[in-house]
Amino acid sequence: MHVGPVTIDYDVLVAGLRGDTGFTSQEFVEAMSFSLKYLRKLMGADETYQPFIIPGGGTSAMESVASLLRRGDKVLVVSNGVFGDRWKAIFNRYSVAVDVLKCDPGDYVKPDDVEKAVKDEKYTLVAMTHVETSTGVREPVEAVAKRIRDKVELIAVDGVSSVGAEAVKAKDNQIDVYLTASQKAIGVPPGAGLLVLSERAVSRLSDESVAGYYLNLKNWVDVMRNLEDGKASYFATLPVQLIFMLAKAFELMDKEGLENRIKRHERVAQGVRAGLESMGLEIVAKRPETYSNTVTGVMVKKANPSEVLKAVLSEGLELAPGVHPALAGKYFRIGHMGWVTPNDVMTTIAVLERVLKRMGEPVNLGEGVRAVQLTYS
């Protein structure tokens, strides 16, 4: 129950067990073509959007957004935590101006505040995070996009901890860039950044971009088009074995159905929160309307979060440390995404109850497990 990399389905892992399959092989081209096509569906995009699968992860996908910027452009970052701040850290490396809207840890930047900012200043790009992995807070992306769409040229959304588990509607919400990583809710090992670009965004790819070389999407766009059309193509080596795993994960997603997959994640998240709250623990996300389907931060009063993680790991359960500096030493995180089921929730809450009780944390022993059972009964 880590926030990523998540536990991988064995069929997905086995799909990548190939000793010598090149990036020009027919097998790879077919797997890549299928994956690019399915990525549009996953992102709620249509044929007007260009899909990309590039080496790296969520951060490489984020940095590739610099491909759309030119010297002197202004960017507004909407940050709900550590990974929202990463947008700022990335864009500060380029010759663009960056402003940031922030909030208290566990809260979120309100759509009204974003709308006011873009009325007061002309921005080329607004970048935000759908689910902030450091706190588990979900930004109301649809509401923000609606308020600002006619006031900015480009809208980019980091969906690293949302795509595959939350409703994602790039086309309906007129989002220009939606990005994610392979190792989160998609349920594949780390190694790829995935994103879709609107026609408007693709039109910004040019030699005037401030981007460098490797993550400049102008260098990748023809490769992606060729591969989707079933033609081998090369700019730099793609993670071949990972693409086979990705194609298998997408096949399993399609079999489950995206709506069913999102409902499963929602149900799992409900069980996690019901168990935690019944134990008497506080959730980092302050407002129920911002609870995410994928990550829950958990506050502790007496127990040392680092010792909690060690103890639960000794019982076969891996959770994630808290990474928000304002909450250092006060919380840990539970990841509930990918191939998770209600049975994983039951195990997680049961182990946490025992461990926290032993560590002197004031918990209602047995009440968390009971709440989970009632949630799923």
Protein Blocks (a to p, Z undefined) as FASTA:
>chain_A
ZZbdcdddfklmmmmmcfbdcfkbmklmmmmmmmmmmmmmmnopafkbccdddehifklm
mmmmmmmpcehiacddddfbjklmmmmmmmmmpccddddddddehiacdfklmmmmmmmp
ccfbdcddfbafknopacdfklmmmmmmmmcfbdcddfklmgopaccdfklnopabdcdd
fklmnopaehiacddddfklmmmgcfkbmbdfklmmklmmmmmmmmmnopacdfbdcdfk
lmmmmmmmmmmmmmnopklmmmmmmmmmmmmmmmmmmnopacfblbfklpcfkbccdddf
kbcfklmmmmmmmnopacdddfbfklgoiaccdddehjacfklmmmmmmmmmmmmmmnop
acdehjlmmmmmmmmZZ
